[in-house]
Amino acid sequence: MATIQKSSLSDMPFSSEVNDFGTERYVNGLIKFIENSSAPITIALQGEWGSGKTSLMNRLERALCTENGSFIGIEINTWEYSMLSSPEVTVFRIMERLIHSLAGNNEKAKKDWALFAKKAGNTLFRGIREGLKVVPVVGSAAAVALETANVPTKIFNEESEDVQITLSDLKKSLEDSVAQSLAGGKRGVIVFVDDLDRLNPPVAVEILELLKNIFSIKDCIFVLAIDYEVVVKGLEPKFGKLTDKNEREFRSFFDKIIQVPFSLPVSSYRPMNFVLDSLANIGYITGVEKGDSRLKTSFQEIVEYSVGKNPRSIKRLINTLSLLSCIAQCGNDKDAAFTSSIEGRIANFAIVAMQVCYPKIYRMLATSPNFTEWDENLAQRLNIQLPKEDDVKPSWEEILEAACSTDKYLEQHFNDIRSLLLLVQHTIENGNNRDVSFEERIRSIIDKSSVTGVSEPSHSVEVDQKRMIAKLHHAVFNRIKEKRKDIERMQLKKNTGNGGFYVFLPKEGSVEVILRPKVLPDKISLELVLSTQVRRPDTLIGKSFEEMLQNDKVAKMLTDFDNIISPLLKDVYYFEGRTYPETGMGTYFKSFSDEQAYRCNQGWHPEHISQNVQYWINLANESLFEDKAVIETLADVVIANYDLRSTSLNL
């Protein structure tokens, strides 16, 4: 059977020993250290986003915890336990998973945990409340969390209610359980705790404290995947903002919990074999070209100047290249000779790398492709502040430096960006075909790559909002009628430059969807305001969001709506939700239910299951809103809103 050429790389962590970026010495040394460690001990695998923490965990588990290995392995993905959960529930679910995994068949240990958790709940939660300022919806937050996390309120019988289980009792039960598990000849238990840095930082800190206080157990080794720079923010309620003066306090906290910090050796990664193999696998270069010294040198420089040695960033860059290659193969490329040449592929690789890593500079290129002619006129046009020097014409490098100076990240990478641009200049100017200008070459690459940008190139957007709304009214109205014959009555809102729909419900009332276009400097942002407010039945008054989800009708109503909204938020680049800066996430929630759970747990709508929401469709120009995919998206969202409200009538 012929081998099918893959068009993309998965973002799943590496699960085999191949493509490990030359880290064998470090990995084998860590394996040897663990094999000879005295337990208990806690090891932290420290690294930034995408640096390979989970891949390293996978290698450790395969080496140490297989059937023939010396250890029993337990995996805990903390992020999974935080979905649709309040901070308190998250902590209890993670703790319960750890306890049950360590307890095995020892029912006494499980019961000791349940009783200990019930008695100590309020104390265990105190740190999270201080960090997140969580306000219980009703009664004791601890009681709600225990109930939601399925911790029984009665352990044995009525007499057992007075049984006091201390921390020492619980640890003794767990040690007995571990000893029973190791009776078959294993040397110890390794608990792999992943994704702590994806939790809200105060929650991650609470987990770390509990690991220290409860799980310092004989023959247990904890391996944590953690980004110190993220989790350290959870200590701010204790120590204030991190400064040079209090850095020691922050470090001391981690030193008490983590005995062995292992920083991912990113600076020692050797990613080029992986890069070249991946480029060959997606068809960007041939197998023979992997040995071409010019390609290898240029690609290595591009990687160093852009994504660096971060595995996830490298995959993202290669996947972007692959998508653009697929698009090019599906049409006529008038510049195919240059595109397929070595020079063309090097220049394309460099510009796409800039798009992925330095989008602001990529947008400057889109505005003025011949960067060697950047001048004060461009700076004025893009509102770039230049140093005041009389009668001195700034060079393009000075324009670039001024553009980078307003962004700390770009300022740090100014020399890398300059080197990328010089590489592009050298590559194109030394190519074989001199008939096409330098600017036209850059423009050709920009035109092809613009579809994969997180944000569109800067340009002046002109739009007739009434005309745009009129077209949306017509197209979306007709598409809804085609898709749902059962929707008997709809009415267009008045077109004032804003617009929308009234979709009348079967019994009474209507769903109002508002469309509000807004012209921004580099795009048009269409705000969608949905009528998703659903009042609670009397039986759900006073319930937490997690408790409301126990109602089958409520769960189905929210799930059906999420089945439409979540894929849009996750996969459709132009569809975005509302951000909540106070969460520390820096982005929008990936589902309607997650957003409503957050709002509910903040106490914002005690009388409603959900409140109205806003989403945004962001596109470069007015004509793109006529695209069939955009019309389909709008129709699906309106219909989903109608179905949610229709279902709510029967709660």
VOGU-3710 file (C-alpha; in Angstrom, 3 decimals, decimal comma):
1> matiqkssls> 0,000/0,000/0,000  1,337/3,445/-0,918  2,293/5,780/1,907  -0,031/8,784/2,105  1,838/12,053/2,554  0,628/13,918/5,627  -0,298/17,575/5,305  0,082/18,519/8,974  1,738/17,670/12,276  -0,302/16,754/15,336
11> dmpfssevnd> 0,082/18,927/18,430  -0,127/15,810/20,619  2,953/15,322/22,809  5,583/12,978/21,403  4,804/9,424/22,482  7,948/7,676/21,227  11,696/8,145/21,471  11,977/9,643/17,984  12,190/13,385/17,326  13,316/14,136/20,856
21> fgteryvngl> 15,459/17,092/19,750  18,707/15,508/20,918  17,791/15,299/24,607  18,731/11,633/25,150  21,489/12,433/27,648  19,192/14,555/29,817  16,284/12,133/29,670  18,413/9,087/30,435  20,076/10,946/33,299  16,687/11,857/34,762
31> ikfienssap> 15,506/8,241/34,424  18,628/7,021/36,226  18,146/9,608/38,973  14,536/8,541/39,581  15,463/4,854/39,622  17,937/5,503/42,427  15,995/8,133/44,378  14,882/7,801/47,954  11,164/8,453/48,227  9,179/10,523/49,041
41> itialqgewg> 10,498/13,124/46,636  8,932/15,686/44,310  10,492/16,481/40,941  9,354/19,445/38,842  9,724/19,444/35,063  9,887/23,188/34,445  9,432/24,844/31,074  7,391/27,369/29,136  4,338/26,645/27,000  5,097/24,086/24,298
51> sgktslmnrl> 8,619/23,250/25,498  7,954/19,499/25,758  7,018/18,861/29,406  4,266/16,354/28,595  6,421/14,587/26,004  9,145/14,161/28,622  6,599/12,803/31,094  5,505/10,255/28,506  9,086/9,089/28,045  9,640/8,774/31,781
61> eralctengs> 6,464/6,764/32,230  7,339/4,404/29,376  10,834/3,879/30,748  9,877/3,369/34,387  6,242/2,280/34,680  5,594/-0,435/32,095  4,573/-3,938/33,106  8,233/-4,910/33,345  9,291/-1,604/34,885  10,240/-0,963/38,494
71> figieintwe> 7,434/1,442/39,325  3,652/1,768/39,279  2,595/4,829/37,277  -0,377/7,102/37,992  -1,356/9,921/35,587  -3,237/13,019/36,748  -4,183/15,659/34,163  -5,301/18,498/36,392  -6,826/20,500/33,531  -9,409/17,765/32,879
81> ysmlsspevt> -10,733/18,104/36,433  -11,162/21,867/36,156  -13,614/21,797/33,242  -17,016/23,208/34,221  -15,887/23,233/37,864  -15,501/25,904/40,472  -12,029/26,240/42,038  -13,099/24,331/45,150  -14,587/21,466/43,146  -11,450/21,336/40,997
91> vfrimerlih> -9,239/20,893/44,056  -11,430/18,166/45,526  -11,708/16,264/42,252  -7,949/16,248/41,799  -7,364/15,209/45,409  -9,991/12,493/45,156  -8,406/11,114/41,976  -5,019/10,997/43,702  -6,410/9,339/46,823  -8,350/6,701/44,907
101> slagnnekak> -5,395/5,940/42,645  -3,056/5,500/45,595  -5,607/3,666/47,734  -6,288/0,995/45,127  -8,514/-1,620/46,763  -8,025/-0,243/50,260  -11,543/0,923/51,131  -10,427/2,178/54,550  -8,103/4,718/52,948  -10,921/5,966/50,709
111> kdwalfakka> -13,265/6,322/53,648  -10,610/8,074/55,707  -10,192/10,585/52,874  -13,924/11,194/52,630  -14,228/11,839/56,360  -11,059/13,944/56,484  -12,226/16,006/53,508  -15,602/16,635/55,094  -14,107/17,731/58,401  -11,276/19,794/56,866
121> gntlfrgire> -13,125/21,212/53,885  -13,376/24,797/55,068  -9,689/24,915/56,022  -8,603/23,376/52,721  -10,587/25,969/50,800  -9,338/29,029/52,651  -6,338/29,593/50,395  -8,408/29,446/47,227  -11,012/31,850/48,555  -8,337/34,373/49,445
131> glkvvpvvgs> -6,678/33,985/46,068  -9,773/34,093/43,875  -12,220/35,891/46,177  -14,789/33,186/45,487  -18,207/34,047/46,864  -20,327/30,978/47,733  -23,704/30,998/46,057  -25,471/29,437/49,005  -24,356/28,089/52,355  -20,914/26,639/52,785
141> aaavaletan> -18,836/26,556/49,609  -17,038/23,570/51,067  -20,258/21,643/51,485  -21,314/22,418/47,916  -17,922/21,372/46,603  -17,887/18,154/48,602  -21,342/17,276/47,400  -20,523/18,069/43,766  -17,278/16,097/43,970  -19,298/13,095/45,219
151> vptkifnees> -17,769/13,068/48,688  -20,458/11,339/50,792  -22,008/13,278/53,601  -22,330/10,120/55,707  -19,312/7,843/55,781  -20,220/4,760/57,770  -23,220/5,293/60,001  -24,485/7,878/62,416  -21,847/6,965/65,009  -19,088/7,602/62,483
161> edvqitlsdl> -20,080/11,240/62,255  -18,063/11,803/65,428  -14,986/9,941/64,209  -12,024/12,306/63,919  -9,583/11,533/61,103  -6,366/13,498/61,391  -3,877/14,222/58,631  -1,531/11,641/60,200  -4,304/9,023/60,111  -4,975/9,730/56,450
171> kksledsvaq> -1,278/9,551/55,522  -0,916/6,269/57,446  -3,838/4,773/55,499  -2,309/5,884/52,223  1,106/4,492/53,149  -0,535/1,153/53,976  -2,273/1,208/50,585  0,974/1,958/48,744  2,731/-0,824/50,647  0,010/-3,273/49,576
181> slaggkrgvi> 0,366/-2,155/45,952  4,122/-2,745/46,063  3,814/-6,219/47,561  4,087/-7,663/44,046  7,697/-6,547/43,729  7,542/-2,985/42,406  9,932/-0,459/43,974  7,606/2,494/44,240  4,781/4,609/42,839  5,363/7,537/40,477
191> vfvddldrln> 2,534/10,062/40,209  2,711/12,200/37,062  0,819/15,481/37,537  0,397/17,431/34,277  -0,990/20,814/33,238  -0,825/22,532/36,632  0,094/25,734/34,796  -3,208/25,627/32,863  -5,211/26,033/36,086  -5,937/29,397/37,613
201> ppvaveilel> -2,672/30,146/39,458  -4,205/30,262/42,990  -5,757/26,837/42,386  -2,405/25,454/41,210  -0,748/26,813/44,365  -3,438/25,172/46,523  -2,781/21,834/44,796  0,956/22,182/45,432  0,381/22,888/49,126  -1,868/19,850/49,467
211> lknifsikdc> 0,672/17,666/47,684  3,249/18,736/50,250  1,007/18,330/53,296  -0,856/15,136/52,394  1,211/13,181/49,893  4,691/13,076/51,422  4,329/9,311/51,518  6,964/6,602/51,682  7,850/5,085/48,284  5,947/7,805/46,378
221> ifvlaidyev> 7,613/9,990/43,765  5,722/12,957/42,343  6,690/14,315/38,931  5,054/17,686/38,184  4,906/19,476/34,822  4,935/23,173/35,622  5,680/26,613/34,205  7,101/28,504/37,168  6,426/31,897/35,580  2,692/31,100/35,363
231> vvkglepkfg> 2,103/29,329/38,669  4,091/31,913/40,631  1,231/34,369/40,025  -0,869/32,303/42,436  1,374/33,444/45,279  0,587/37,121/44,768  -2,288/37,048/47,323  0,298/35,864/49,909  3,349/37,940/48,994  2,158/40,686/46,654
241> kltdkneref> 3,535/41,307/43,165  6,847/39,579/42,457  9,755/42,014/42,840  13,490/41,736/43,426  12,846/42,351/47,120  10,387/39,472/47,664  11,646/37,015/45,043  13,256/34,958/47,800  9,867/34,385/49,448  8,416/33,141/46,155
251> rsffdkiiqv> 11,357/30,813/45,564  11,292/29,544/49,157  7,681/28,451/48,735  8,583/26,271/45,769  11,784/25,009/47,400  9,740/23,598/50,292  7,508/21,650/47,914  9,860/20,729/45,068  13,046/18,910/46,021  14,402/18,530/42,486
261> pfslpvssyr> 13,729/21,183/39,809  14,503/19,981/36,283  14,366/22,762/33,707  13,672/21,545/30,184  17,029/21,937/28,353  15,478/24,014/25,568  18,734/25,827/24,870  20,348/22,442/24,166  17,584/21,209/21,857  18,702/20,234/18,372
271> pmnfvldsla> 15,465/20,592/16,386  16,778/20,716/12,815  16,504/16,999/12,081  12,878/17,187/13,163  12,313/20,350/11,109  13,838/18,887/7,938  12,056/15,551/8,364  8,747/17,371/8,892  9,248/19,635/5,866  9,970/16,556/3,758
281> nigyitgvek> 6,920/14,759/5,179  4,599/17,608/4,145  6,253/17,871/0,719  7,837/21,301/1,215  11,257/19,853/0,395  12,310/16,528/-1,076  14,234/13,812/0,709  17,317/14,636/-1,346  17,055/18,345/-0,475  17,403/17,540/3,233
291> gdsrlktsfq> 21,099/17,237/2,449  21,331/20,591/0,610  23,636/22,713/2,760  22,142/26,008/1,563  18,618/24,954/2,480  19,726/23,512/5,815  21,675/26,632/6,778  18,906/29,035/5,754  16,152/27,027/7,433  18,210/26,744/10,605
301> eiveysvgkn> 18,734/30,506/10,713  15,012/31,136/10,110  14,037/28,786/12,945  16,570/30,395/15,304  15,382/33,918/14,449  11,681/33,089/14,901  10,192/30,100/16,742  13,486/29,130/18,349  13,593/25,642/19,857  10,044/25,446/21,201
311> prsikrlint> 8,551/22,200/19,784  4,959/23,441/19,695  5,897/26,678/17,941  7,907/24,721/15,377  4,913/22,479/14,652  2,692/25,525/14,233  5,111/27,065/11,736  5,367/23,867/9,694  1,594/23,354/9,693  1,131/26,922/8,428
321> lsllsciaqc> 3,598/26,261/5,602  1,793/23,037/4,741  -1,604/24,741/4,566  -0,243/27,414/2,241  1,329/24,745/0,032  -1,996/22,896/-0,169  -3,757/26,117/-1,196  -1,113/26,820/-3,838  -1,578/23,351/-5,314  -5,313/23,964/-5,765
331> gndkdaafts> -5,007/26,875/-8,178  -2,880/28,467/-10,853  0,231/30,105/-9,469  1,470/32,687/-11,977  4,700/32,875/-10,007  5,180/29,096/-9,764  8,784/29,159/-11,012  9,868/31,388/-8,130  7,575/29,728/-5,567  9,038/26,273/-6,254
341> siegrianfa> 12,661/27,451/-6,449  15,049/27,121/-3,529  15,133/30,914/-3,177  11,343/31,138/-3,238  10,912/28,487/-0,561  13,533/30,042/1,704  11,954/33,510/1,392  8,473/32,081/1,902  9,603/30,146/4,986  11,120/33,321/6,470
351> ivamqvcypk> 8,071/35,501/5,853  5,640/32,886/7,186  7,887/32,544/10,269  7,586/36,303/10,729  3,813/36,071/10,368  3,664/33,386/13,074  6,076/35,024/15,544  6,014/38,756/14,777  2,579/39,578/13,327  2,968/43,331/13,842
361> iyrmlatspn> 6,055/43,383/11,584  4,350/41,084/9,098  1,516/43,628/8,869  4,071/46,346/8,154  5,375/44,172/5,312  1,830/43,779/4,004  1,465/47,555/3,985  4,851/48,210/2,380  6,481/45,013/1,016  9,794/46,603/0,031
371> ftewdenlaq> 11,077/47,062/3,562  14,401/48,449/2,278  12,454/51,614/1,384  10,658/52,076/4,693  10,827/55,760/5,595  9,309/58,479/7,733  6,195/58,574/5,524  5,429/54,959/6,422  6,190/55,686/10,069  3,721/58,567/10,056
381> rlniqlpked> 1,103/56,444/8,299  1,435/53,654/10,882  1,781/56,063/13,837  5,333/54,957/14,608  7,160/57,507/16,763  10,667/58,277/15,497  13,472/60,014/17,427  13,610/63,710/16,521  16,765/64,214/14,487  16,857/67,226/12,190
391> dvkpsweeil> 17,775/66,664/8,537  18,593/62,976/9,079  16,684/60,511/6,961  16,007/57,353/8,986  17,123/54,006/7,587  14,699/51,123/7,281  16,431/49,472/10,272  15,681/52,571/12,373  12,021/52,450/11,292  11,959/48,784/12,328
401> eaacstdkyl> 13,615/49,527/15,673  11,102/52,279/16,412  8,207/49,929/15,564  9,629/47,291/17,915  10,307/49,739/20,744  6,649/49,934/21,819  6,396/46,166/22,383  8,641/44,497/24,958  8,694/41,169/23,122  9,495/42,751/19,761
411> eqhfndirsl> 12,119/44,963/21,379  13,850/41,877/22,761  13,756/40,238/19,330  14,699/43,270/17,224  17,976/41,733/16,066  16,219/38,464/15,155  13,602/40,311/13,093  16,262/42,405/11,364  18,225/39,237/10,572  15,126/37,591/9,100
421> lllvqhtien> 14,512/40,553/6,818  18,160/40,656/5,715  17,994/36,937/4,944  14,910/37,529/2,777  16,643/40,421/0,997  19,813/38,430/0,355  17,875/35,352/-0,824  15,643/37,180/-3,304  18,302/39,530/-4,657  20,651/36,623/-5,341
431> gnnrdvsfee> 18,021/34,526/-7,087  18,251/33,570/-10,743  15,235/35,520/-12,009  15,892/39,283/-11,899  12,959/40,208/-14,193  10,528/40,643/-11,291  11,114/43,393/-8,725  11,986/42,739/-5,097  8,693/44,309/-3,995  6,665/42,091/-6,325
441> rirsiidkss> 8,354/38,982/-4,913  7,492/39,979/-1,342  3,961/40,978/-2,363  3,441/37,572/-3,997  4,403/35,764/-0,778  2,293/38,103/1,395  -0,784/37,607/-0,804  -0,545/33,830/-0,438  0,236/33,781/3,289  -2,351/36,325/4,478
451> vtgvsepshs> -5,068/33,678/4,875  -3,252/32,088/7,826  -2,711/35,237/9,867  -4,136/35,635/13,350  -4,938/39,194/12,362  -5,254/40,664/8,914  -2,758/43,082/7,376  -3,275/46,707/8,354  -5,141/48,762/5,831  -7,836/51,365/5,776
461> vevdqkrmia> -11,227/49,666/5,953  -14,153/51,303/4,198  -17,673/50,010/4,728  -21,253/51,069/4,162  -22,823/49,658/7,316  -26,432/49,901/6,102  -25,535/48,119/2,886  -23,681/45,446/4,827  -26,587/44,874/7,234  -29,080/44,761/4,354
471> klhhavfnri> -27,090/41,991/2,676  -26,759/40,058/5,925  -30,483/40,425/6,631  -31,375/38,978/3,246  -28,851/36,136/3,158  -29,171/34,945/6,771  -32,989/35,243/6,796  -33,281/33,088/3,664  -30,747/30,534/4,926  -32,642/30,081/8,204
481> kekrkdierm> -35,863/29,539/6,266  -34,126/26,898/4,118  -32,666/25,065/7,087  -35,631/25,170/9,455  -39,096/24,930/7,976  -40,522/24,648/11,507  -39,608/28,245/12,341  -42,851/29,850/11,262  -42,289/33,514/11,971  -39,298/35,833/11,785
491> qlkkntgngg> -38,976/39,588/11,556  -36,053/41,785/10,587  -34,935/44,524/12,957  -34,828/48,054/11,580  -31,662/48,678/9,575  -29,977/51,730/11,132  -26,474/50,529/10,375  -27,160/47,995/13,092  -29,632/45,195/12,529  -30,717/41,712/13,542
501> fyvflpkegs> -33,698/39,405/13,844  -36,733/38,618/15,942  -37,403/34,860/15,838  -40,762/34,100/17,416  -41,045/31,146/19,789  -43,765/28,474/19,385  -45,733/29,476/22,485  -45,006/33,080/23,329  -42,219/35,598/23,177  -39,351/35,882/20,741
511> vevilrpkvl> -35,610/35,571/20,457  -33,866/38,839/19,634  -30,474/38,648/17,909  -28,657/41,963/17,415  -26,016/42,604/14,735  -23,680/45,554/15,380  -20,856/46,145/12,889  -17,910/48,240/14,022  -15,171/49,505/11,748  -11,692/49,130/13,271
521> pdkislelvl> -8,379/50,259/11,747  -7,575/46,865/10,225  -10,869/44,942/10,205  -14,641/44,975/10,541  -15,920/43,488/13,791  -19,544/42,295/13,752  -20,896/41,955/17,288  -23,641/39,361/17,822  -25,795/39,875/20,919  -27,794/36,719/21,656
531> stqvrrpdtl> -30,910/36,319/23,805  -29,593/33,410/25,862  -30,979/34,527/29,219  -32,833/31,585/30,792  -34,605/32,002/34,119  -34,227/29,271/36,728  -37,238/27,189/37,704  -38,012/27,441/41,417  -36,405/24,032/41,992  -33,020/25,376/40,842
541> igksfeemlq> -32,981/28,591/42,877  -29,966/28,574/45,183  -28,161/25,850/43,251  -24,583/26,088/42,011  -23,965/25,796/38,285  -22,584/22,290/38,747  -25,724/21,289/40,632  -27,937/22,707/37,892  -26,128/20,476/35,389  -27,461/17,471/37,290
551> ndkvakmltd> -30,860/18,363/35,826  -31,036/16,373/32,560  -33,082/19,010/30,739  -30,687/21,807/31,684  -27,651/19,719/30,740  -29,148/18,831/27,345  -30,161/22,430/26,654  -26,632/23,695/27,293  -24,948/20,796/25,504  -27,054/21,294/22,375
561> fdniispllk> -26,119/24,981/22,296  -22,439/24,197/22,920  -22,473/21,712/20,038  -22,896/24,724/17,750  -20,888/27,374/19,612  -17,846/25,433/20,863  -16,550/24,340/17,419  -16,853/27,940/16,226  -14,872/29,267/19,185  -12,275/26,548/18,853
571> dvyyfegrty> -11,775/26,164/15,099  -13,120/29,226/13,233  -10,454/31,918/13,256  -12,842/34,844/12,808  -15,320/33,843/15,561  -14,481/35,078/19,071  -16,141/35,357/22,459  -15,978/37,825/25,305  -12,799/37,944/27,379  -12,750/38,222/31,152
581> petgmgtyfk> -9,382/39,746/32,181  -10,052/39,026/35,838  -9,812/35,261/35,181  -6,160/35,575/34,243  -6,810/33,452/31,138  -6,045/36,165/28,604  -8,556/34,712/26,176  -12,228/33,862/25,854  -13,934/30,737/27,171  -14,063/27,826/24,728
591> sfsdeqayrc> -17,735/27,081/25,337  -20,969/28,831/26,309  -21,269/26,546/29,366  -17,791/27,417/30,628  -18,587/31,120/30,394  -21,920/30,739/32,179  -20,325/28,541/34,867  -17,789/31,279/35,558  -20,481/33,983/35,714  -22,673/31,847/37,947
601> nqgwhpehis> -19,826/30,990/40,315  -19,130/34,714/40,627  -22,702/35,177/41,839  -23,669/37,315/38,838  -26,994/35,666/38,027  -28,483/33,831/41,032  -31,956/33,811/39,458  -30,925/32,614/35,989  -29,288/29,544/34,489  -27,644/31,701/31,854
611> qnvqywinla> -27,444/35,312/30,739  -27,222/36,957/27,329  -23,859/36,601/25,578  -21,894/38,383/22,889  -19,740/36,949/20,146  -17,761/38,702/17,415  -17,031/37,906/13,776  -13,854/39,717/12,693  -13,042/39,968/8,987  -10,843/42,171/6,827
621> neslfedkav> -13,481/43,746/4,606  -17,181/44,025/3,897  -17,253/41,568/0,996  -16,055/38,700/3,206  -19,313/38,886/5,163  -21,072/37,675/2,003  -19,100/34,414/2,043  -21,289/31,297/2,296  -19,369/30,024/5,328  -20,002/33,269/7,234
631> ietladvvia> -23,716/33,258/6,342  -23,907/29,616/7,442  -22,236/30,488/10,743  -24,693/33,318/11,432  -27,693/31,173/10,534  -26,499/28,330/12,767  -25,967/30,681/15,727  -29,430/32,254/15,375  -31,047/28,809/15,102  -29,092/27,555/18,134
641> nydlrstsln> -30,300/30,562/20,135  -33,886/29,821/19,061  -33,558/26,145/20,076  -32,050/27,030/23,462  -34,898/29,383/24,284  -37,514/26,932/22,974  -36,103/24,187/25,210  -36,064/26,537/28,195  -39,854/26,854/28,003  -40,148/23,206/29,067
651> l> -37,755/23,218/32,042
//
